[in-house]
Amino acid sequence: MIGVLGRIELTAQDLSNRMLEDGLPRNIANIKLFACLAGAVAPADAGKVLESFGARFYFSLVTRGVDTVRVTAYTVPLTAATVNPMTGHKRTMVGDRPSAHSKSWPN
């Protein structure tokens, strides 16, 4: 969701374009998509090379010159988050344990 007045859905290409237009450094090392199921395979996309939003987002960034990035996306719904005290990054929780349900690109 973008903004408080309504929901706007973005494609992976739209998101990468917006981030680059807003000043995303082309040498960024890591991006974590903190969005439900961004790394999951939609049934309609099973078997495709770019079968998840995360994969399409990664490919979209690389084709726009952001070729050093590693994208991580969760394969489960995100219902709670904590901050990792070692890194300061958000992490998803399954019950009281950090979730390991994620995929990263490049593999």
C-alpha positions as CSV (number, residue, x, y, z in Angstrom):
1,M,0.0,0.0,0.0
2,I,1.3,3.4,-0.8
3,G,-0.2,6.4,1.0
4,V,-3.1,6.5,3.5
5,L,-5.9,7.2,1.1
6,G,-5.8,4.0,-1.0
7,R,-4.1,1.0,-2.4
8,I,-1.8,1.2,-5.4
9,E,-0.3,-2.0,-6.7
10,L,3.1,-1.7,-8.4
11,T,4.7,-4.2,-10.7
12,A,8.3,-5.1,-10.0
13,Q,9.4,-2.9,-12.9
14,D,7.3,0.0,-11.5
15,L,8.9,-0.4,-8.1
16,S,12.4,-0.5,-9.5
17,N,11.8,2.6,-11.7
18,R,10.3,4.5,-8.7
19,M,13.2,3.6,-6.4
20,L,15.8,4.7,-9.1
21,E,13.9,7.9,-9.8
22,D,13.9,8.6,-6.0
23,G,17.7,8.2,-5.9
24,L,18.5,4.6,-5.2
25,P,22.3,4.3,-5.5
26,R,23.3,2.0,-8.4
27,N,26.0,0.4,-6.3
28,I,23.6,-0.7,-3.5
29,A,24.6,-4.1,-2.1
30,N,21.4,-5.4,-0.4
31,I,17.6,-4.8,-0.7
32,K,15.2,-6.7,1.5
33,L,11.6,-6.7,0.2
34,F,9.6,-6.6,3.5
35,A,6.4,-7.6,1.8
36,C,4.2,-10.7,2.2
37,L,4.9,-13.5,-0.2
38,A,7.3,-11.4,-2.4
39,G,9.6,-14.4,-2.8
40,A,6.8,-17.0,-3.3
41,V,5.8,-18.5,-6.6
42,A,2.3,-17.7,-7.8
43,P,0.6,-20.8,-9.2
44,A,0.1,-19.0,-12.6
45,D,3.9,-18.3,-12.7
46,A,5.2,-21.7,-11.7
47,G,8.0,-22.9,-14.0
48,K,8.8,-19.4,-15.4
49,V,12.3,-18.1,-15.0
50,L,11.0,-15.0,-13.2
51,E,8.4,-16.8,-11.2
52,S,8.1,-14.4,-8.2
53,F,7.9,-10.7,-7.6
54,G,11.3,-10.8,-6.0
55,A,12.9,-12.4,-9.0
56,R,11.2,-9.9,-11.4
57,F,12.3,-7.0,-9.1
58,Y,15.9,-8.3,-9.1
59,F,16.0,-8.7,-12.9
60,S,14.5,-5.3,-13.3
61,L,17.2,-3.6,-11.2
62,V,20.0,-5.5,-12.9
63,T,18.7,-4.6,-16.4
64,R,18.8,-0.9,-15.2
65,G,22.4,-1.1,-14.2
66,V,22.1,-2.0,-10.5
67,D,24.2,-5.1,-11.0
68,T,25.8,-5.5,-7.6
69,V,22.6,-5.8,-5.7
70,R,21.3,-8.8,-3.7
71,V,17.6,-8.9,-3.3
72,T,15.9,-10.9,-0.5
73,A,12.2,-11.5,-0.3
74,Y,10.0,-13.6,2.0
75,T,8.1,-16.6,0.9
76,V,5.5,-16.4,3.7
77,P,3.0,-13.9,5.0
78,L,4.6,-11.3,7.3
79,T,2.6,-10.9,10.5
80,A,5.2,-9.6,13.0
81,A,8.6,-8.1,12.9
82,T,11.4,-7.4,15.3
83,V,14.7,-5.7,14.8
84,N,17.8,-7.8,14.7
85,P,20.0,-6.3,17.5
86,M,23.2,-7.3,15.6
87,T,22.4,-5.6,12.3
88,G,19.5,-3.2,13.1
89,H,17.5,-4.8,10.2
90,K,13.9,-5.8,10.5
91,R,13.2,-9.6,10.4
92,T,10.0,-11.5,10.2
93,M,8.9,-13.8,13.0
94,V,7.2,-17.2,13.1
95,G,5.8,-17.5,16.6
96,D,8.7,-16.4,18.8
97,R,11.5,-17.4,16.4
98,P,13.0,-15.5,13.4
99,S,11.7,-16.8,10.1
100,A,14.1,-18.4,7.6
101,H,11.4,-18.4,4.9
102,S,13.1,-16.3,2.3
103,K,14.7,-16.4,-1.1
104,S,17.6,-14.3,-2.5
105,W,18.8,-13.3,-5.9
106,P,21.3,-13.8,-7.3
107,N,21.2,-17.4,-6.0
